[in-house]
Amino acid sequence: MPKIVDREIRRRDIVGAATRVFATRGYHATRMEDVAAELGISKGLLYASFATKDELFMAVCLGLVPWQDLAIRETDPARRLRALLGAIVDRYEHAESFFLILSDFWTAAMRGPRRERAALPATGARFYVPVRAALAAAIRAGQRDGAFRRAADAATLANLVIAAIEGVRLQHQLDPRAARKPRVVRAVADLVLRDLAVTDGTPPRRRRRVT
């Protein structure tokens, strides 16, 4: 067991070092020895965890935003969804190198050699799985409780939320004052809850169950 734990810790440390190097040097200029030097380990140890630079870069991309522990304890469906949006925004805030590395990802995926164009989109498709699942689960839980409109498409709304949050965060990088990020995030929550409303355009409240 200790060997497995040590191996996992080493992989995590390598991904952290590689994230810093890729953000500074860029994907194409980064060499595996640069990552080994950043971490102060031999190339042999690095290659024992990641066989190629592509494999390491994919691990970096998948770990850019800490999606772990998106569980929200709030029981009211509307407040739970708002809290979840806040948690997602907070995760993006902790991903300092997100856009730097994501720009390299898209360049390699769209303009790189055929090998990269084949492998990277498959990795990118996995990136949003945890956050999309958390959003859809929160919406479907509210639908089961009768607080949200059952006909609403949870998966589509989840994608809308992700696109809006990433879009306003990108604008914030360019022009923080004009982006009005907090207001936009609140407006996105209002928009989603309005679509989920059972009867009218006001954000729904949890219905009490008759016993």
Helices and strands as residue ranges (DSSP letters): H 2-25, H 32-39, H 43-49, H 53-62, H 77-93, H 98-111, H 114-127, H 129-145, H 154-174, H 176-179, H 181-196
